[in-house]
Amino acid sequence: MKEFKKFLIRGNVLEIAVGLIMATYFGAIVKSFVNDILMPPIGILLGGVDFSEMKLVLQEAVAETTAGAGDATAEVAIAYGVFINTIITFVIVAFAIFMVVKSYNHLKERMEKKEAEAPAAPPAPSKEEVLLTEIRDLLKK
């Protein structure tokens, strides 16, 4: 329980929450980019194909035959076009995250290199040295 409290206090939970929120909305932006901007031109290049409409119908929809007498059933289909859109969205999101992590690692390496190149401050004198210096100064007086 102590470790959990320490985890909460350190701020990791807040960082994770912010990251999750940002990732969710970033995913929505990329999904819109793929579905609304990227896929229409690709569909035109492939002969007017709309990937979101591509599906394999297993059972056609059946409408009501008479008013209230029959049951209507929905269409049963495998929407492989939507699946293709989702794969493209995933690849774009994965590439974007890769670029962010790569940039972060590069920046981190540069910062560590700068810290390593900076001259280290001389080490502070030990307690014994401080005490001996004080004794020497007292003896001089």
DRENDO-1510 file (C-alpha; in Angstrom, 1 decimal, always signed):
<recs>
REC; n; res; u; v; w
REC; 1; MET; +0.0; +0.0; +0.0 .
REC; 2; LYS; +2.9; +2.4; +0.7 .
REC; 3; GLU; +4.3; +1.8; -2.7 .
REC; 4; PHE; +0.9; +2.6; -4.3 .
REC; 5; LYS; +0.7; +5.8; -2.3 .
REC; 6; LYS; +4.2; +6.8; -3.4 .
REC; 7; PHE; +3.2; +6.0; -7.0 .
REC; 8; LEU; +0.1; +8.3; -6.7 .
REC; 9; ILE; +2.1; +11.1; -5.1 .
REC; 10; ARG; +4.9; +11.1; -7.6 .
REC; 11; GLY; +2.5; +12.3; -10.3 .
REC; 12; ASN; +2.8; +9.3; -12.6 .
REC; 13; VAL; -1.0; +8.8; -12.5 .
REC; 14; LEU; -1.5; +12.4; -13.8 .
REC; 15; GLU; +1.1; +11.9; -16.5 .
REC; 16; ILE; -0.5; +8.6; -17.6 .
REC; 17; ALA; -4.0; +10.2; -17.6 .
REC; 18; VAL; -2.8; +13.1; -19.7 .
REC; 19; GLY; -1.0; +10.8; -22.1 .
REC; 20; LEU; -4.1; +8.6; -22.4 .
REC; 21; ILE; -6.4; +11.6; -23.2 .
REC; 22; MET; -3.9; +12.9; -25.7 .
REC; 23; ALA; -3.6; +9.5; -27.4 .
REC; 24; THR; -7.3; +9.1; -27.6 .
REC; 25; TYR; -7.8; +12.4; -29.4 .
REC; 26; PHE; -4.7; +11.9; -31.5 .
REC; 27; GLY; -6.2; +8.6; -32.6 .
REC; 28; ALA; -9.5; +10.3; -33.5 .
REC; 29; ILE; -7.7; +12.9; -35.6 .
REC; 30; VAL; -5.7; +10.2; -37.4 .
REC; 31; LYS; -8.9; +8.2; -38.0 .
REC; 32; SER; -10.6; +11.2; -39.5 .
REC; 33; PHE; -7.5; +11.9; -41.6 .
REC; 34; VAL; -7.5; +8.3; -43.0 .
REC; 35; ASN; -11.3; +8.1; -43.5 .
REC; 36; ASP; -12.0; +11.6; -44.8 .
REC; 37; ILE; -8.8; +12.7; -46.5 .
REC; 38; LEU; -6.6; +9.7; -47.3 .
REC; 39; MET; -9.0; +7.0; -48.4 .
REC; 40; PRO; -11.1; +8.9; -50.9 .
REC; 41; PRO; -8.2; +9.7; -53.3 .
REC; 42; ILE; -6.9; +6.1; -52.8 .
REC; 43; GLY; -10.4; +4.8; -53.7 .
REC; 44; ILE; -10.4; +7.0; -56.9 .
REC; 45; LEU; -6.9; +5.7; -57.8 .
REC; 46; LEU; -8.3; +2.1; -57.4 .
REC; 47; GLY; -11.2; +2.8; -59.7 .
REC; 48; GLY; -13.8; +4.5; -57.5 .
REC; 49; VAL; -13.6; +2.0; -54.6 .
REC; 50; ASP; -15.0; +3.2; -51.2 .
REC; 51; PHE; -13.3; +1.1; -48.6 .
REC; 52; SER; -15.9; +1.9; -45.9 .
REC; 53; GLU; -18.6; +0.3; -48.1 .
REC; 54; MET; -16.6; -2.8; -48.9 .
REC; 55; LYS; -18.2; -5.8; -47.2 .
REC; 56; LEU; -19.0; -9.5; -47.7 .
REC; 57; VAL; -22.8; -9.9; -47.1 .
REC; 58; LEU; -23.5; -13.2; -45.3 .
REC; 59; GLN; -27.3; -12.6; -45.0 .
REC; 60; GLU; -29.3; -9.8; -46.7 .
REC; 61; ALA; -31.6; -7.6; -44.6 .
REC; 62; VAL; -35.2; -8.7; -44.5 .
REC; 63; ALA; -37.8; -6.0; -44.2 .
REC; 64; GLU; -41.2; -6.4; -42.6 .
REC; 65; THR; -43.7; -8.1; -44.9 .
REC; 66; THR; -46.9; -6.6; -43.4 .
REC; 67; ALA; -47.5; -3.9; -40.8 .
REC; 68; GLY; -46.4; -5.6; -37.6 .
REC; 69; ALA; -46.9; -9.1; -38.8 .
REC; 70; GLY; -43.3; -10.1; -39.6 .
REC; 71; ASP; -40.0; -9.5; -38.0 .
REC; 72; ALA; -37.3; -7.3; -39.7 .
REC; 73; THR; -33.8; -8.6; -39.6 .
REC; 74; ALA; -30.7; -6.6; -40.1 .
REC; 75; GLU; -28.0; -7.4; -42.7 .
REC; 76; VAL; -25.2; -9.6; -41.5 .
REC; 77; ALA; -21.9; -8.8; -43.2 .
REC; 78; ILE; -18.2; -8.8; -42.8 .
REC; 79; ALA; -17.0; -5.2; -43.2 .
REC; 80; TYR; -13.5; -5.8; -44.4 .
REC; 81; GLY; -13.3; -2.3; -45.9 .
REC; 82; VAL; -13.6; -0.8; -42.4 .
REC; 83; PHE; -10.9; -3.3; -41.3 .
REC; 84; ILE; -8.6; -2.0; -44.0 .
REC; 85; ASN; -9.2; +1.6; -42.9 .
REC; 86; THR; -8.4; +0.6; -39.3 .
REC; 87; ILE; -5.1; -1.0; -40.3 .
REC; 88; ILE; -4.1; +2.1; -42.3 .
REC; 89; THR; -5.0; +4.2; -39.2 .
REC; 90; PHE; -3.0; +2.0; -37.0 .
REC; 91; VAL; +0.1; +2.2; -39.2 .
REC; 92; ILE; -0.1; +6.0; -39.3 .
REC; 93; VAL; -0.5; +6.3; -35.5 .
REC; 94; ALA; +2.3; +3.8; -34.9 .
REC; 95; PHE; +4.6; +5.8; -37.3 .
REC; 96; ALA; +3.7; +9.1; -35.5 .
REC; 97; ILE; +4.4; +7.6; -32.1 .
REC; 98; PHE; +7.7; +6.1; -33.4 .
REC; 99; MET; +8.7; +9.6; -34.6 .
REC; 100; VAL; +7.8; +11.2; -31.2 .
REC; 101; VAL; +9.7; +8.6; -29.2 .
REC; 102; LYS; +12.7; +8.8; -31.6 .
REC; 103; SER; +12.8; +12.6; -31.2 .
REC; 104; TYR; +12.5; +12.3; -27.4 .
REC; 105; ASN; +15.3; +9.8; -27.2 .
REC; 106; HIS; +17.5; +12.0; -29.4 .
REC; 107; LEU; +16.8; +15.1; -27.3 .
REC; 108; LYS; +17.5; +13.1; -24.1 .
REC; 109; GLU; +20.8; +11.8; -25.5 .
REC; 110; ARG; +21.8; +15.4; -26.4 .
REC; 111; MET; +20.9; +16.6; -22.9 .
REC; 112; GLU; +22.9; +13.8; -21.3 .
REC; 113; LYS; +25.9; +14.5; -23.5 .
REC; 114; LYS; +25.8; +18.2; -22.5 .
REC; 115; GLU; +25.7; +17.3; -18.9 .
REC; 116; ALA; +28.6; +14.9; -19.3 .
REC; 117; GLU; +30.7; +17.5; -21.2 .
REC; 118; ALA; +30.1; +20.2; -18.5 .
REC; 119; PRO; +33.0; +20.3; -16.1 .
REC; 120; ALA; +32.2; +18.7; -12.8 .
REC; 121; ALA; +32.3; +20.9; -9.8 .
REC; 122; PRO; +35.2; +20.1; -7.5 .
REC; 123; PRO; +34.1; +17.7; -4.8 .
REC; 124; ALA; +33.2; +19.3; -1.4 .
REC; 125; PRO; +35.9; +18.7; +1.3 .
REC; 126; SER; +35.2; +15.9; +3.7 .
REC; 127; LYS; +34.3; +16.6; +7.3 .
REC; 128; GLU; +37.8; +15.7; +8.4 .
REC; 129; GLU; +39.3; +18.2; +6.0 .
REC; 130; VAL; +36.9; +20.9; +7.1 .
REC; 131; LEU; +37.8; +20.2; +10.8 .
REC; 132; LEU; +41.5; +20.2; +10.1 .
REC; 133; THR; +41.2; +23.5; +8.2 .
REC; 134; GLU; +39.4; +25.0; +11.2 .
REC; 135; ILE; +42.1; +23.7; +13.5 .
REC; 136; ARG; +44.9; +25.1; +11.3 .
REC; 137; ASP; +43.2; +28.5; +11.2 .
REC; 138; LEU; +42.8; +28.6; +14.9 .
REC; 139; LEU; +46.5; +27.7; +15.4 .
REC; 140; LYS; +47.5; +30.5; +13.1 .
REC; 141; LYS; +45.7; +33.0; +15.3 .
</recs>
